[in-house]
Amino acid sequence: MSEAYTVLARRYRSQTFDELVGQEAIAQTLKNAIKAERVAHAFLFTGTRGVGKTSAARILAKAINCPNRSDDGNPCGTCDTCKAIARGEDMDVIEIDGASNNSVDQVRELRQSAGIRPAHSPYKIYIVDEVHMLSGGAFNALLKTLEEPPSHVKFIFATTDVHKVPATIISRCQRFDFKNIPTQRIADHLTKVCKDEAVTADADAIFRIARLGNGSMRDALSILDRVLSLGETHITDKILEDLLGRPPTAVIAQLVEAIAASDAAAAMTQADHLLVEGMGVEQVLSELVEFLRNVMVVTACGVKTELLDVPTESRERYTSLAGKFDPPTLVHLMALAEQTLRSIKSSTMQRPLFDALIVRLALSEQFTSIRDLLSETEGTGGDSKKKVTPH
């Protein structure tokens, strides 16, 4: 019988503080605390999903109990304790899901078991994931233990909704806020994973997967897992388009080129191509707004700005378009697209509204705004017979 497949998010989970991608400041602080032997009795890790909270909790648990940890505070990763914690099998490191263990009685059982000394390690460590799911009574039952914990107990709480955690709990913990991981850092890590998996990939394709992760390394690895399940040895934009329904950036660029040239026919043709390929109207508009935003950033801040979250190879595409727009125009086009995006969500006539928007974007210079019309009308003293020439 073949061995069960382990998903990438688990296989490439960070095992030391130095491997925590995008959370270097937190990793350094925890290492310093361990080296100085000033480890708090309770920690609260907060941040969006997939940014390393649970991984950091396990690494911290290993570092606290590892008999052979390095001088810089990292766990050795090779001793029996480290291996058992990594597998989730260590008797002295108890991982609890706050969503399914949220009652008062279950927290009381935790308090009772906390009084029992660890089996073989210096500390008994409780890792409570999604701690915000505990009931009000459960939090109250936990307060006394947090206030005066046994000397051999450490708590590590993780949550994606810190505002749901009572202030009385937060005040008794050392809090760490995990940031969303920058897209480029995710892309760099995905490139290393592909290399380890003996797969090559186009830079644009990897970057798109990283961007789809929305700051979450786990989400990005899950998407990469889906792509690799196709059995391809080289990941391209076309593969992503077929699997995920995301258009190549080049197609969106052609649409924006047509808008810049005020060519309504070409713009409608490019937009129709995206719809025919299987994209929804809302998805096309979302991609268009994102693309226009990148062009706006280059126009306003220059091509070398760090605000442009795209691979180096793609910057030239936005640079070439930046010279065809000014920032106010781009802001106006984005506002029109966003307004239509909101309108079509509740409309039964999505395609007509979509087509009308594409034409308006392409011919925006020929449309006179209501404000301009009112301004010109007011300038005539309200003479309704005054002819206003569109521009």
Salt bridges, closest charged atoms under 4 A:
ASP18 OD1 - LYS31 NZ 2.80
GLU24 OE2 - ARG185 NH2 2.78
GLU89 OE1 - ARG87 NE 2.86
ASP90 OD2 - HIS120 NE2 3.68
ASP92 OD2 - HIS120 NE2 3.73
GLU95 OE2 - ARG58 NE 2.81
ASP105 OD1 - ARG108 NH1 3.77
GLU130 OE1 - HIS132 ND1 3.26
GLU147 OE2 - ARG172 NH2 2.71
GLU148 OE1 - LYS144 NZ 3.77
ASP161 OD2 - HIS132 NE2 3.48
ASP177 OD2 - ARG175 NH2 2.93
GLU197 OE2 - ARG11 NH1 2.77
ASP202 OD1 - HIS234 NE2 2.87
ASP219 OD2 - ARG49 NH2 2.75
ASP237 OD1 - ARG208 NH2 3.29
ASP242 OD1 - LYS238 NZ 2.90
GLU257 OE1 - LYS324 NZ 2.66
ASP272 OD1 - ARG351 NH2 2.83
GLU287 OE2 - ARG246 NH2 2.47
GLU338 OE2 - ARG342 NE 2.88
ASP355 OD1 - ARG351 NE 3.03
